[in-house]
């Protein structure tokens, strides 16, 4: 069997539109994301995408060699939606990157599957990584600790958001709202946790809560993110994490 070599859409230059009536890369990426959002990873194929675009496979293969290259382009397009603040405050930058990725994952649940299976080598992904590394370096992290801190933030963001995105996506595909799902599950949960008084009390508190379920999940994410940033700050030398005006006194 011949040796399989890794290839990436980012290892070669983008081709221009082949003919006046041909498809552009931007059109292909936009249609790919629409298909992934509507039907998920399993639905994506070159044939189905070509049908959606009203074009033959030849038009697609002019821009990409295979399905993985489509996914690389789609992933980088999603990274491009993460808004980075123009700030010197490392916590503000890192928080915005984390929240931006959370919003992207919730809008595109397939994103985490691609992120875990293909390298993020596109310009938007690399810019996001560069901004994150620069912010952590300004904070006072050095050497490999910059990479470890960045990985910790990304791991928390993805780990906290991916299950929620998968759950809400599953509900959406079945035409069920989160409120309806909670009501339907309540009797089963009530019965299951009776043997665990503390969990039962927490469940009752959740049932009686007037907080919107989506807002509750956002508050939960923010709690974890702040705890993560506090933990990172605690690993810095004290002078590195103090405001600049304190350092001059």
N, C-alpha and C positions, 0 to 999 in steps of 0.2 A: 504494500500500500504506500503510495507517495506521501511524503511528509506534508502535513497541513501547516500552512503558514498563516499567521495573523495578518489581517488586512483591516484597514479603517478608511472610511470615507474622507477622513481628515488628513490622510497621507498623500493625497493628490489634489491638484487644483480643481476647483469647481468648473464644470463645463458650461458654456453659455447656452442659451436656447438654440436648439439645432436648426429650427426653421421658423418662419413667421408664425405658423400655426402650431408650433410645438409647445410643449409644456416647459415652464421654468421650474427651477429647483424650489422656489418659494411656493408655487402652486402645489407641488407634490408634497412638501412638508406640511402645508396647511391642511390638505386633504387627509394626510396620514394621521395627524392629530385629531381631526374630526372623527375619523373612523375608530381610532383607539378610544376616544372619549365615549363614543356612542355604543361600541360593541366589545371593547376590550382587546387584549393581546391575541386571544385565540382567533379573532375574526380577521386579523391583518394578514393579507397575502398580496403578492404582486398582481394576481389576477383580479382580486376584488377591488384593489385600489385603482387599477386601470379602468375597471368598469365604472367606478365612482367618478373618475375624471373623464370618462368618455374617450379613452385613449388606449392604444395597444401597449403590450409589454415593451416594445422597442423604445417607445418614448420614455418609459421609466428607466430602462437599463442604460439609456444615454447618460443619466445622472447618477445612478446607483447600481452597484453590482449585485446586491442581494437584499433580503429583508432586514438583515442586521444593520446595513448602512442606512436604511430608512429610519430604523429605530434610533441610531446615533444622531441623525439630523433632528428627529422629533425631540429627543432628550435635550439637545442643546437649545432648541427653540424655547422649551419650557424654562431652562436656566436663564434665558434672556429676559424672562418676565420678572425675575427677582430684582427689586429696586434697592439700590445701595445708597444710603444717605451720605451726603458730603459732610462728614464729621470727623474730628480727631479723637472723639471719645470712643475707646475700643469697645466698651460694653454696648453702646448704642449701635455701632456697626455690626457687631456679632449678633445682637438681638434682631436687627432688621434682616440679616441674612437668614437666621433661623425662622423667623416669622414668614419671610418671603418663600422659603422652601416649603414651609407648612401649607401656605396658601396654594402653592403649585401642586403639591401632592394631593390635597383635598380636591382640587379642580381636575387633576389628571391621575387617578389612582394607579394606572399602569406605570407611572413614572418610576416608582421605587423598584419595580421588577427589572426595568431596563437599567437603572442605575446600579443594580446589583450584579448584572450580567455582562455589561459592556463598559469599557473605559470611557470616562468623560473627558474627551480630548478636544472638544469644540471650543471656539473662541469665547462663547458666553460662560461655559462651565469653567474655563481656565481663568477668566476675569473674576468670577465669583470666588474661586479658590485664592487668587492673588490678593483680592481685597480682604478676605478673611485672614490670610497669613500676615498681611501688612498690619492689620488691626491688632492681632495677637503679638506681633513683634513690638509694636508701639506700647503695648501693655507691659512689656518687660520679659516675655518669654524669649528664650534663645535656643538655637540649635534644634535638635529633634523635638524639644518640648513644644515648639510652634506647631509641628505636625501632630503631636499627640493631643494638644489642646484643640486644634481644629477638628481632628477625628472624633474627639469626645463630643463636641458640639453637634457635628453632623450625625453621629450615632444616636444621640438623644433625640434630635429633631426627627430623624427618619423612624426610629424605633417607637417614638410616642405617637407619630402621626399615621404611619402606614396601616396599622390595624383599624384605626378609626375610619380611614379612607376606604379600606376594603369593606367594612361593615356598612357604611353609608352608601357605597356603590351597590352592594348586594341588595339593600333595601330599595334603592332607586330602580334597579332592574326588575324588582317584583311589584313596583308601584305602591310601596308601603312607606309612610312617613316614620320618622324616628319616634314621634309621640305615640303613634299607633302601635309600633313594635314594642315600646315600653309597656303600654297597657296590656298587650297580648301576652307578654312574658311575665308580667307581675305575679299572677297566681302561681306559676311554676317556680319562680324565684322565691316567693314567699314560703312555699312548702320546702324547698331545698335547703334554705338557710335556717330553718327553725331550730336545728340542733346546734347552731352556732350563735349564741345570744348577741355577741358583739357585732357580728356581720348582720344579723337580723335588725339590730338597732340602726346600723348605718343604712341599711336598705329602707327602713321606714322613714328615716330622715330624708333620703333621696326622693321617696314617693311624695312626701309632704312638701318638698321644696318648691318654691315658686320661681326658681331660676330656670330660664330657658335652657333646654338640654344642650344646644349648640354653644351658648354662652358658658355653660358649666364646663364643657370640654375645653373651651378656649382658656378659661381661668385655670384649669388643671394643667394645660400645656405651659402657661405662663409661670405658674408656680414652680414647675420642674425646671424651666429655663433659667429663672432667677436663681434657683438653688444651684444649678450647674455653674452659672457665672460667679456666684459667691464662692463656690468651691475652687474655681480657677483662680480667682483673685487671692484666695487664701494661700495659694502655692507660690505667689509672687513675693519677691523681697518687699518689705513694707514700703520702702521709698519708691519702688517702681509703680505701685498702684495708688499713690497719693496724688491729688490734684497738683498741677504745676505751681500754683501760687503758694502751696504749702512747702514746696521744695525750696523756695527762695527765702523762707523765713528762718 
